[in-house]
Amino acid sequence: MADETEDNSLATKAAIAAGAAIGSAAIAAALLFVKRRKARTSDVPPHPEQAPETD
């Protein structure tokens, strides 16, 4: 059983490392998404008087 515990320990450490990497990537993507979304909301669309003609 001691050998099995060592293998599980290594597998557990690898799983934790993989989970941390995936979690970090997810957090980074969420922060970039929020930042991009906030940047879009601050841009005020032009008024019809200032809008370019499309005809």
N, CA, C and O atoms as CSV, one atom per row, in Angstrom:
chain,resi,resn,atom,element,x,y,z
A,1,MET,N,N,0.803,-1.189,0.000
A,1,MET,CA,C,0.000,0.000,0.000
A,1,MET,C,C,0.851,1.259,0.000
A,1,MET,O,O,0.411,2.301,-0.488
A,2,ALA,N,N,2.035,1.183,0.528
A,2,ALA,CA,C,2.897,2.351,0.568
A,2,ALA,C,C,3.277,2.780,-0.843
A,2,ALA,O,O,3.356,3.976,-1.125
A,3,ASP,N,N,3.511,1.817,-1.731
A,3,ASP,CA,C,3.850,2.143,-3.112
A,3,ASP,C,C,2.678,2.827,-3.810
A,3,ASP,O,O,2.862,3.782,-4.565
A,4,GLU,N,N,1.489,2.331,-3.551
A,4,GLU,CA,C,0.303,2.919,-4.153
A,4,GLU,C,C,0.107,4.364,-3.682
A,4,GLU,O,O,-0.301,5.228,-4.458
A,5,THR,N,N,0.392,4.606,-2.444
A,5,THR,CA,C,0.236,5.950,-1.899
A,5,THR,C,C,1.209,6.912,-2.564
A,5,THR,O,O,0.854,8.055,-2.854
A,6,GLU,N,N,2.440,6.454,-2.808
A,6,GLU,CA,C,3.425,7.303,-3.474
A,6,GLU,C,C,2.978,7.626,-4.893
A,6,GLU,O,O,3.099,8.771,-5.328
A,7,ASP,N,N,2.466,6.642,-5.620
A,7,ASP,CA,C,1.986,6.884,-6.978
A,7,ASP,C,C,0.803,7.840,-6.964
A,7,ASP,O,O,0.716,8.754,-7.784
A,8,ASN,N,N,-0.104,7.618,-6.023
A,8,ASN,CA,C,-1.256,8.506,-5.916
A,8,ASN,C,C,-0.815,9.905,-5.532
A,8,ASN,O,O,-1.399,10.892,-5.980
A,9,SER,N,N,0.199,9.990,-4.715
A,9,SER,CA,C,0.694,11.290,-4.300
A,9,SER,C,C,1.238,12.051,-5.504
A,9,SER,O,O,0.974,13.242,-5.663
A,10,LEU,N,N,1.996,11.362,-6.347
A,10,LEU,CA,C,2.540,11.999,-7.547
A,10,LEU,C,C,1.411,12.390,-8.504
A,10,LEU,O,O,1.415,13.478,-9.081
A,11,ALA,N,N,0.458,11.490,-8.658
A,11,ALA,CA,C,-0.679,11.784,-9.528
A,11,ALA,C,C,-1.506,12.934,-8.961
A,11,ALA,O,O,-2.003,13.779,-9.704
A,12,THR,N,N,-1.646,12.956,-7.662
A,12,THR,CA,C,-2.403,14.033,-7.029
A,12,THR,C,C,-1.711,15.367,-7.223
A,12,THR,O,O,-2.357,16.375,-7.512
A,13,LYS,N,N,-0.383,15.373,-7.060
A,13,LYS,CA,C,0.367,16.607,-7.265
A,13,LYS,C,C,0.256,17.088,-8.702
A,13,LYS,O,O,0.127,18.288,-8.948
A,14,ALA,N,N,0.303,16.169,-9.648
A,14,ALA,CA,C,0.175,16.535,-11.050
A,14,ALA,C,C,-1.223,17.082,-11.347
A,14,ALA,O,O,-1.374,18.044,-12.100
A,15,ALA,N,N,-2.225,16.468,-10.758
A,15,ALA,CA,C,-3.598,16.930,-10.963
A,15,ALA,C,C,-3.801,18.312,-10.359
A,15,ALA,O,O,-4.485,19.155,-10.940
A,16,ILE,N,N,-3.214,18.539,-9.208
A,16,ILE,CA,C,-3.331,19.857,-8.576
A,16,ILE,C,C,-2.631,20.915,-9.424
A,16,ILE,O,O,-3.150,22.016,-9.605
A,17,ALA,N,N,-1.453,20.576,-9.941
A,17,ALA,CA,C,-0.719,21.525,-10.780
A,17,ALA,C,C,-1.495,21.837,-12.053
A,17,ALA,O,O,-1.560,22.991,-12.477
A,18,ALA,N,N,-2.082,20.812,-12.662
A,18,ALA,CA,C,-2.865,21.027,-13.876
A,18,ALA,C,C,-4.110,21.862,-13.570
A,18,ALA,O,O,-4.468,22.756,-14.336
A,19,GLY,N,N,-4.751,21.568,-12.470
A,19,GLY,CA,C,-5.935,22.340,-12.074
A,19,GLY,C,C,-5.601,23.792,-11.800
A,19,GLY,O,O,-6.367,24.690,-12.151
A,20,ALA,N,N,-4.451,24.026,-11.169
A,20,ALA,CA,C,-4.036,25.403,-10.890
A,20,ALA,C,C,-3.744,26.154,-12.184
A,20,ALA,O,O,-4.080,27.331,-12.311
A,21,ALA,N,N,-3.124,25.479,-13.138
A,21,ALA,CA,C,-2.819,26.127,-14.419
A,21,ALA,C,C,-4.103,26.468,-15.171
A,21,ALA,O,O,-4.233,27.557,-15.730
A,22,ILE,N,N,-5.028,25.550,-15.180
A,22,ILE,CA,C,-6.307,25.795,-15.865
A,22,ILE,C,C,-7.084,26.898,-15.158
A,22,ILE,O,O,-7.673,27.764,-15.805
A,23,GLY,N,N,-7.084,26.865,-13.836
A,23,GLY,CA,C,-7.777,27.892,-13.071
A,23,GLY,C,C,-7.177,29.264,-13.295
A,23,GLY,O,O,-7.902,30.250,-13.433
A,24,SER,N,N,-5.849,29.334,-13.333
A,24,SER,CA,C,-5.180,30.618,-13.570
A,24,SER,C,C,-5.515,31.156,-14.954
A,24,SER,O,O,-5.744,32.354,-15.124
A,25,ALA,N,N,-5.544,30.274,-15.935
A,25,ALA,CA,C,-5.884,30.705,-17.296
A,25,ALA,C,C,-7.330,31.198,-17.361
A,25,ALA,O,O,-7.626,32.172,-18.052
A,26,ALA,N,N,-8.214,30.533,-16.650
A,26,ALA,CA,C,-9.616,30.949,-16.647
A,26,ALA,C,C,-9.786,32.316,-15.993
A,26,ALA,O,O,-10.556,33.149,-16.470
A,27,ILE,N,N,-9.069,32.538,-14.909
A,27,ILE,CA,C,-9.152,33.838,-14.231
A,27,ILE,C,C,-8.595,34.940,-15.122
A,27,ILE,O,O,-9.172,36.024,-15.212
A,28,ALA,N,N,-7.470,34.662,-15.783
A,28,ALA,CA,C,-6.881,35.665,-16.678
A,28,ALA,C,C,-7.831,35.998,-17.828
A,28,ALA,O,O,-7.989,37.163,-18.191
A,29,ALA,N,N,-8.460,34.973,-18.396
A,29,ALA,CA,C,-9.409,35.215,-19.487
A,29,ALA,C,C,-10.610,36.028,-19.006
A,29,ALA,O,O,-11.087,36.912,-19.718
A,30,ALA,N,N,-11.092,35.736,-17.820
A,30,ALA,CA,C,-12.231,36.486,-17.285
A,30,ALA,C,C,-11.863,37.947,-17.054
A,30,ALA,O,O,-12.657,38.840,-17.350
A,31,LEU,N,N,-10.676,38.196,-16.532
A,31,LEU,CA,C,-10.254,39.579,-16.305
A,31,LEU,C,C,-10.106,40.342,-17.618
A,31,LEU,O,O,-10.489,41.509,-17.706
A,32,LEU,N,N,-9.550,39.686,-18.637
A,32,LEU,CA,C,-9.421,40.339,-19.941
A,32,LEU,C,C,-10.790,40.635,-20.541
A,32,LEU,O,O,-10.990,41.685,-21.152
A,33,PHE,N,N,-11.732,39.709,-20.367
A,33,PHE,CA,C,-13.084,39.903,-20.893
A,33,PHE,C,C,-13.755,41.094,-20.218
A,33,PHE,O,O,-14.373,41.924,-20.885
A,34,VAL,N,N,-13.631,41.177,-18.899
A,34,VAL,CA,C,-14.256,42.282,-18.164
A,34,VAL,C,C,-13.623,43.603,-18.572
A,34,VAL,O,O,-14.322,44.600,-18.756
A,35,LYS,N,N,-12.309,43.614,-18.712
A,35,LYS,CA,C,-11.619,44.841,-19.102
A,35,LYS,C,C,-12.085,45.298,-20.485
A,35,LYS,O,O,-12.334,46.483,-20.703
A,36,ARG,N,N,-12.200,44.351,-21.413
A,36,ARG,CA,C,-12.645,44.695,-22.767
A,36,ARG,C,C,-14.090,45.178,-22.758
A,36,ARG,O,O,-14.452,46.099,-23.491
A,37,ARG,N,N,-14.901,44.554,-21.930
A,37,ARG,CA,C,-16.312,44.930,-21.869
A,37,ARG,C,C,-16.477,46.335,-21.289
A,37,ARG,O,O,-17.300,47.117,-21.766
A,38,LYS,N,N,-15.695,46.647,-20.263
A,38,LYS,CA,C,-15.760,47.990,-19.680
A,38,LYS,C,C,-15.300,49.042,-20.679
A,38,LYS,O,O,-15.856,50.140,-20.718
A,39,ALA,N,N,-14.299,48.727,-21.482
A,39,ALA,CA,C,-13.795,49.669,-22.479
A,39,ALA,C,C,-14.868,49.965,-23.524
A,39,ALA,O,O,-14.970,51.090,-24.014
A,40,ARG,N,N,-15.654,48.972,-23.858
A,40,ARG,CA,C,-16.714,49.177,-24.853
A,40,ARG,C,C,-17.847,50.033,-24.300
A,40,ARG,O,O,-18.424,50.833,-25.037
A,41,THR,N,N,-18.173,49.887,-23.037
A,41,THR,CA,C,-19.296,50.648,-22.479
A,41,THR,C,C,-18.949,52.119,-22.321
A,41,THR,O,O,-19.844,52.964,-22.299
A,42,SER,N,N,-17.663,52.440,-22.211
A,42,SER,CA,C,-17.294,53.843,-22.065
A,42,SER,C,C,-17.354,54.597,-23.399
A,42,SER,O,O,-17.431,55.826,-23.412
A,43,ASP,N,N,-17.319,53.871,-24.514
A,43,ASP,CA,C,-17.430,54.515,-25.825
A,43,ASP,C,C,-18.891,54.876,-26.076
A,43,ASP,O,O,-19.755,54.002,-26.138
A,44,VAL,N,N,-19.149,56.149,-26.216
A,44,VAL,CA,C,-20.506,56.619,-26.456
A,44,VAL,C,C,-20.747,56.594,-27.958
A,44,VAL,O,O,-19.941,57.142,-28.710
A,45,PRO,N,N,-21.829,55.976,-28.419
A,45,PRO,CA,C,-22.106,55.968,-29.860
A,45,PRO,C,C,-22.361,57.385,-30.352
A,45,PRO,O,O,-22.885,58.210,-29.604
A,46,PRO,N,N,-22.006,57.676,-31.577
A,46,PRO,CA,C,-22.211,59.039,-32.090
A,46,PRO,C,C,-23.700,59.355,-32.219
A,46,PRO,O,O,-24.526,58.481,-32.482
A,47,HIS,N,N,-24.002,60.607,-32.029
A,47,HIS,CA,C,-25.387,61.054,-32.196
A,47,HIS,C,C,-25.742,61.031,-33.688
A,47,HIS,O,O,-24.849,61.086,-34.533
A,48,PRO,N,N,-27.013,60.952,-34.012
A,48,PRO,CA,C,-27.386,60.915,-35.439
A,48,PRO,C,C,-26.873,62.105,-36.234
A,48,PRO,O,O,-26.619,61.983,-37.432
A,49,GLU,N,N,-26.717,63.254,-35.584
A,49,GLU,CA,C,-26.225,64.425,-36.299
A,49,GLU,C,C,-24.741,64.253,-36.666
A,49,GLU,O,O,-24.274,64.809,-37.660
A,50,GLN,N,N,-24.015,63.488,-35.864
A,50,GLN,CA,C,-22.576,63.322,-36.085
A,50,GLN,C,C,-22.251,62.008,-36.785
A,50,GLN,O,O,-21.089,61.764,-37.108
A,51,ALA,N,N,-23.223,61.174,-37.025
A,51,ALA,CA,C,-22.987,59.865,-37.630
A,51,ALA,C,C,-22.630,60.024,-39.107
A,51,ALA,O,O,-23.167,60.903,-39.782
A,52,PRO,N,N,-21.735,59.187,-39.608
A,52,PRO,CA,C,-21.417,59.275,-41.046
A,52,PRO,C,C,-22.571,58.762,-41.891
A,52,PRO,O,O,-23.347,57.916,-41.449
A,53,GLU,N,N,-22.680,59.278,-43.109
A,53,GLU,CA,C,-23.748,58.840,-43.996
A,53,GLU,C,C,-23.433,57.444,-44.519
A,53,GLU,O,O,-22.281,57.114,-44.799
A,54,THR,N,N,-24.473,56.635,-44.645
A,54,THR,CA,C,-24.291,55.250,-45.118
A,54,THR,C,C,-24.910,55.023,-46.490
A,54,THR,O,O,-24.811,53.923,-47.035
A,55,ASP,N,N,-25.536,56.026,-47.048
A,55,ASP,CA,C,-26.191,55.846,-48.356
A,55,ASP,C,C,-25.198,55.886,-49.477
A,55,ASP,O,O,-25.575,55.752,-50.641
